[in-house]
Amino acid sequence: MDPRGMTADVAMQPPGVTPNARHDAYDRYGEPGARSPLVIAVPHAGRAYGAALLARARVAPATLMRLEDRLADLLTHDLIAEGECVVIARRPRAMIDLNRDEREIDPQSVTGLPRTARLQSSAKVRGGLGLVPDRLAYAGALWRHPLPYDELVQRIERTHRPYHAALGAALDTARARHGAALLLDVHSMPPISPGASAEAGAPRVVIGDRFGHSAANRLTDLAADIARGHGLEVAINVPYSGNHILERHGQPGRGTHAIQIEIDRTLYLAPDLMSPSAHLPAVRRLLADMAQALARELSEPGLALAAE
């Protein structure tokens, strides 16, 4: 793959639609709360790599791209056309992972780290997938040199914080207009192999709500029911329950819910897992049907959706 083709923002915008708000970190389509209480987010499909990032890499661009939720932003195009509020990250996960806490940093991957820095260890950090991914099991170290701390701070201030500020503001507006709000956090996943004792097939969709901490159970169950209605095997919270985005923005006790949806990328990508397949429209419809049902549930008058 020619790395020069990755230096521009190659986000595929819906035909005839432009973002309502554009930032170096994200594009936001639609006005929060104008159509429904939902905010849809796509944090891992960013493809604006930039020449400097590619120059730092010791692996091929195609290896960095394997960190993406490849083309998951395309799944939201029907929702954008319908006027839903959709926030799509522009910067790639290889640069900074928006689904990690600012403190989830491997100290070995950063130079000049202040002694006063308060870091947060996690299984993801120990596996090389912290705030700035630094290694993959099948590829080894991703970067030629550790990241200078000053550059890490710039990435946090220019990308991580603005993205989360945009989500938070959109959810606050949607809740103020509708009395409740829901963040639908869209991801894609590699195919899951069924266990040896599995009675059903492997899940093609995984719904996560941090085991009930980020959303009311009825919303999670409804999302799962919609996916099953499309003929798909569904799991809840296993193996993906959600991470920092749900932990940060899901506050069901305050009327703000957050659900993560992981979609098997073979459902909408061609066998090369890099380009869309003919099945993309069907998965777009799945997501649109799910959003419609969740919006309707949230809009029921007098419906108590505090933490259950």
C-alpha positions in Angstrom: 0.0 0.0 0.0 1.3 3.4 -0.9 1.7 5.4 2.4 1.1 8.7 0.5 -2.5 7.6 0.1 -2.9 7.6 3.9 -1.8 11.2 4.6 -5.1 12.8 3.6 -8.4 12.5 5.4 -10.1 9.9 3.3 -13.3 9.7 5.2 -16.1 8.8 2.9 -18.8 11.3 3.5 -22.4 10.5 2.6 -23.3 11.9 -0.8 -24.6 15.4 -0.7 -24.1 15.8 3.1 -21.5 17.9 4.8 -20.7 17.9 8.6 -22.5 20.4 10.8 -19.3 20.8 12.8 -15.8 19.9 11.8 -12.7 19.7 14.1 -9.3 18.3 13.5 -10.4 15.4 15.8 -13.9 14.7 14.4 -16.8 15.4 12.1 -20.2 15.9 13.6 -23.3 15.4 11.5 -26.7 16.6 12.5 -27.7 18.7 15.5 -27.8 17.1 18.9 -31.3 16.3 20.0 -32.9 17.7 16.9 -34.2 14.4 15.6 -33.9 12.0 18.6 -32.3 11.5 22.0 -29.5 9.5 20.4 -25.8 10.4 19.7 -24.0 7.9 17.5 -20.2 7.8 17.7 -17.6 6.0 15.7 -14.2 6.4 17.5 -12.0 3.9 15.7 -12.5 4.4 12.0 -10.3 7.5 11.6 -8.0 7.4 8.5 -6.2 10.7 8.6 -2.8 9.4 9.4 -0.5 12.1 8.3 3.1 11.8 7.0 4.8 12.4 10.3 2.9 9.5 12.0 3.7 7.2 9.1 7.4 8.2 9.2 7.6 7.2 12.9 6.3 3.7 12.2 8.6 0.7 11.9 5.8 -1.4 10.4 4.0 -1.1 7.1 1.0 1.2 6.9 -1.2 -1.8 6.4 -0.2 -3.0 9.9 -1.3 0.3 11.4 -4.6 0.0 9.5 -5.3 -3.3 11.3 -5.9 -1.2 14.4 -8.9 0.5 12.7 -12.5 -0.5 12.9 -12.2 -0.6 9.2 -14.8 1.6 7.4 -17.2 1.4 10.4 -18.1 5.0 9.7 -19.9 3.8 6.5 -22.4 2.0 8.7 -23.8 5.3 9.9 -24.6 6.8 6.5 -28.3 6.0 6.7 -28.5 7.5 10.1 -26.7 10.7 8.9 -29.1 10.9 6.0 -32.0 10.7 8.4 -30.7 13.6 10.4 -29.3 11.8 13.5 -26.4 13.3 15.4 -23.3 11.3 14.4 -19.8 12.0 15.6 -17.0 10.3 13.6 -13.4 10.5 14.7 -11.0 11.6 12.0 -7.7 10.6 13.5 -6.6 7.0 13.5 -6.4 4.7 16.5 -2.7 4.2 15.8 -2.2 7.9 16.8 -4.4 7.9 19.9 -7.1 5.6 21.2 -10.2 7.5 22.1 -11.5 4.5 24.0 -8.8 4.7 26.6 -8.4 6.9 29.6 -5.8 9.7 29.3 -3.7 7.9 32.0 -3.6 4.5 30.3 0.0 4.9 29.2 2.9 2.4 29.1 5.8 4.4 30.7 8.2 2.4 28.5 6.6 3.8 25.4 7.1 7.5 26.3 10.2 9.6 26.9 10.4 12.6 29.2 7.5 11.4 31.3 7.3 13.6 34.4 7.8 11.8 37.7 4.5 13.3 38.9 2.5 11.7 36.0 -0.3 9.6 37.4 -0.7 6.6 35.1 -3.4 3.9 35.1 -2.4 0.4 34.3 -4.8 -2.0 32.6 -4.8 -5.3 30.7 -5.0 -3.3 27.5 -1.9 -1.2 28.5 0.0 -4.4 29.4 -0.9 -5.9 26.0 0.4 -2.9 24.1 -3.0 -1.3 23.4 -3.0 1.7 25.7 -3.8 5.3 25.0 -1.2 5.2 22.2 -0.9 1.6 20.8 2.8 0.6 20.8 2.9 -3.1 19.8 0.9 -5.9 18.4 1.4 -9.6 19.1 1.9 -10.5 15.5 4.0 -7.5 14.5 6.0 -6.5 17.6 6.8 -2.8 18.2 4.9 -0.4 16.0 7.2 2.6 16.3 10.9 3.3 15.7 11.3 5.3 18.9 9.3 6.0 22.1 7.0 9.0 21.9 8.2 12.3 23.4 5.9 13.3 26.3 5.3 16.7 24.8 3.9 15.1 21.6 1.7 12.9 23.7 0.3 15.9 25.5 -0.4 17.5 22.1 -2.3 14.5 21.0 -4.4 14.5 24.1 -5.2 18.2 23.9 -5.8 18.3 20.2 -7.7 15.0 19.7 -8.7 13.1 22.8 -10.2 15.9 24.8 -12.0 17.7 22.0 -13.6 14.4 20.9 -14.9 13.6 24.3 -16.0 17.2 24.9 -18.0 17.0 21.7 -19.7 13.7 22.8 -20.4 15.1 26.2 -21.9 18.4 24.9 -24.0 16.5 22.4 -25.4 14.1 25.0 -26.1 17.0 27.4 -28.1 18.8 24.7 -30.0 15.7 23.7 -30.9 15.0 27.3 -32.0 18.6 27.9 -34.3 18.4 24.9 -35.7 14.9 25.5 -35.3 14.2 29.2 -32.9 11.3 28.5 -30.1 10.6 26.0 -28.3 7.5 24.6 -24.8 7.2 23.2 -24.6 4.4 20.6 -20.9 3.7 20.3 -20.2 1.8 17.0 -17.3 -0.6 16.6 -16.4 -3.5 14.5 -14.7 -6.8 15.6 -12.9 -9.7 14.0 -15.0 -12.9 13.7 -15.4 -14.8 16.9 -14.8 -18.5 16.9 -17.5 -20.5 18.8 -16.5 -22.4 21.9 -16.3 -26.2 21.7 -19.4 -26.5 23.8 -21.3 -23.7 22.2 -25.0 -24.6 21.5 -25.5 -21.7 19.2 -23.3 -20.2 16.5 -20.6 -17.6 17.3 -22.0 -14.1 17.9 -21.9 -11.7 15.0 -22.9 -8.7 17.2 -21.9 -8.0 20.7 -23.8 -5.4 22.8 -21.9 -3.9 25.7 -23.1 -1.9 28.6 -20.3 -2.5 31.2 -22.5 -5.2 32.8 -25.4 -2.8 33.4 -23.3 0.1 34.6 -23.6 2.4 31.5 -27.2 1.8 30.4 -30.6 0.6 31.6 -31.0 -3.1 31.0 -34.1 -2.7 28.8 -32.1 -0.6 26.3 -29.4 -3.2 26.0 -31.9 -6.0 25.7 -33.8 -4.0 23.0 -30.6 -3.5 21.0 -29.9 -7.2 21.2 -33.5 -8.1 20.2 -33.3 -5.9 17.1 -30.0 -7.6 16.0 -31.6 -11.0 16.5 -34.6 -9.9 14.4 -32.1 -9.4 11.6 -31.1 -13.1 11.9 -27.9 -12.5 13.8 -26.4 -14.3 16.8 -25.9 -11.8 19.6 -23.9 -11.8 22.9 -24.2 -9.2 25.7 -21.0 -8.0 27.4 -18.9 -11.1 26.4 -16.2 -10.7 25.1 -16.7 -6.9 24.8 -18.4 -5.0 27.6 -17.2 -1.5 26.6 -14.3 0.6 27.9 -13.5 4.2 28.6 -16.1 5.8 26.3 -19.0 4.0 28.1 -17.4 4.4 31.5 -17.0 8.2 30.9 -20.3 9.0 29.2 -22.7 6.4 30.5 -24.5 7.8 33.5 -27.9 6.1 33.6 -28.7 7.6 37.0 -28.6 11.0 35.4 -30.6 9.9 32.3 -27.6 9.5 30.0 -27.1 6.0 28.8 -24.3 4.5 26.7 -24.2 1.2 24.7 -21.4 -0.2 22.7 -22.2 -2.3 19.6 -19.5 -4.5 18.1 -20.3 -5.7 14.6 -18.5 -8.6 12.9 -16.6 -6.8 10.1 -17.1 -9.8 7.8 -20.8 -8.8 7.7 -20.0 -5.6 5.7 -16.5 -5.9 4.3 -15.2 -7.9 1.4 -12.9 -10.9 2.0 -9.9 -8.6 2.0 -11.4 -6.9 5.1 -10.4 -3.6 3.5 -13.2 -2.6 1.2 -17.0 -2.6 1.5 -19.0 -5.6 0.3 -22.4 -5.9 -1.2 -23.8 -6.6 2.2 -23.0 -3.1 3.6 -26.6 -1.7 3.0 -28.1 -4.6 5.1 -25.8 -3.7 8.1 -26.6 0.0 7.7 -30.3 -0.9 7.9 -29.6 -3.0 11.0 -28.0 0.0 12.7 -30.8 2.3 11.6 -33.5 0.0 12.9 -31.7 -0.3 16.2 -31.4 3.4 16.5 -35.0 3.9 15.7 -36.2 1.4 18.3 -33.9 2.8 21.0 -35.0 6.4 20.3 -38.6 5.3 20.5 -38.0 3.5 23.8 -36.2 6.5 25.3 -39.0 8.8 24.1 -41.8 6.9 25.9 -43.5 9.5 28.2 -42.9 8.8 31.8 -40.6 5.9 31.2 -38.2 5.5 34.1 -34.7 4.9 32.7 -32.6 5.3 35.8 -30.0 2.7 36.6 -31.7 -0.6 37.2 
